[in-house]
């Protein structure tokens, strides 16, 4: 049986969609309204073709006609973008990347968020076939100052808020490696800010080390931490770069654009 060939109508429809997308992409490159002549030149479309498609996009509010003969992106795109944003879940955005990082390191990858004075583990990637691993329970909690992800969140607090945290919690420790002194915690947070990632050197649990990088949303807000937990003698320094790159990829999916890399205004 011969495979079904696309009909002439379907080919025309695909061609129209491709032209619509090329026009929208072209408009996205310009901060100000763009003339029909310029859009025709950028997209390679004949002016009459571009004009006809733009008129259809104006009717559907995907494009606004700023003035006679010039166009800009329309509010309908913003409305749809906000719907996508509202439905985007950091766990959904992160899981495939977490699994890939686990396959590379063979250690547990944790996703956690801040709730008050603690972090909460909301997801993880691990495999029972990967040998010895440190597995955190989903829903488990830990103090901010004893965890790598917790230190990320404390590092963005102003000094007054860090002192208030220390007063509220007493900087209670779990073992001899725990940071229980405010001055030492402040020095540690300075290191976190300088490095761009955080560490837990057996401070929460003896024999376990962690490293964490931040995940940011489209407004630049730190919303979660991605961490690798491993037996202390197995954590490898070369994983830092992989960890940061993975956290950056997740942030990008959530719409985060680092300063200096955005479109020119």
DALIN-V295017 format. One record per helix or strand of 3 or more residues. SS is the DSSP state (helix for helix, strand for strand). FROM is the first residue (numbers start at 1). TO is the last residue. If there is no record, write none. Layout:
ss:SS from:FROM to:TO
ss:SS from:FROM to:TO
This chain:
ss:helix from:8 to:28
ss:helix from:36 to:43
ss:helix from:47 to:59
ss:strand from:63 to:67
ss:strand from:70 to:73
ss:helix from:75 to:87
ss:helix from:90 to:105
ss:strand from:108 to:115
ss:strand from:118 to:125
ss:strand from:141 to:143
ss:helix from:144 to:146
ss:helix from:148 to:155
ss:helix from:159 to:169
ss:helix from:182 to:195
ss:strand from:198 to:201
ss:strand from:208 to:216
ss:strand from:222 to:231
ss:helix from:239 to:253
